[in-house]
Amino acid sequence: MSDKVLVGAAAIVTGSARNMGRMIALNLASAGASVLINGRTSVDAAEAVADEIRAAGSTAIVHMADVTDPDQVSGMVDAAATAFGRLDILVNNVSNRLAKPITEIELDEWRGVIASTLDGAFLCSRAAIPWLEKSDRACIVNIGGVSGHAGVKNRTVVAAAKAGLVGLTGSLAAELAARDITVNCVAPGHIEHSAEPGRLSQHFIDKPIPLDRAGSPEDIAAVVSLLCGPRGRFITGETIHVNGGWHIAT
């Protein structure tokens, strides 16, 4: 089978100016998809990702939007549909992080994390579905995290938001199955980024990773690409852990 399994497909990857989002966008483009690169403030970084994709011979556009704003989300989806004439893939990657004891979390901070993760996935999915249901290979992939599946101190709001994504994933998968839209969640563990090499959160120190190494953005992007491609069409409603065995370690 050709590596270009997504030729003719169109994708939106939210939060794709850096790190995992960037690599997910690059991987989808390398498989042949046209990709909308999204960011909220980092225009130069978003344009740099789009330039990487174009330099490799694929199609990309940049659309800056706050995924917690319904009007901006609608504008983003419309931009993709106008540029590409279709929409087949939505990757909900945006999620703010916060590491604080619960007694120190302000309500606006709590709401900000929940909004970026859950409101964003809800709004983007709702806006994309009228286009996705026209596709014969439509999929939604939500990017979760290990904190939504294991007790992690000082991560209560992130854990609540990521656990909510799992519930959203399962319910949407059941609801959209009749429209042939698959919905899955990828839950990364410790993923090393170039901006923070060697940095470990405390929960990965307290409970070491069985494979004894960090993952890379490429590890996450590879699983997302599988779910978006023809070999992932019979997978829906699943949360796939990509964490070197950390989730199941004692």
Summary of the structure (lengths in Angstrom):
residues: 250
radius of gyration: 17.2
end to end distance: 39.3
largest distance: 53.5
contacts: 886
relative contact order: 0.15
helix: 46%
strand: 16%
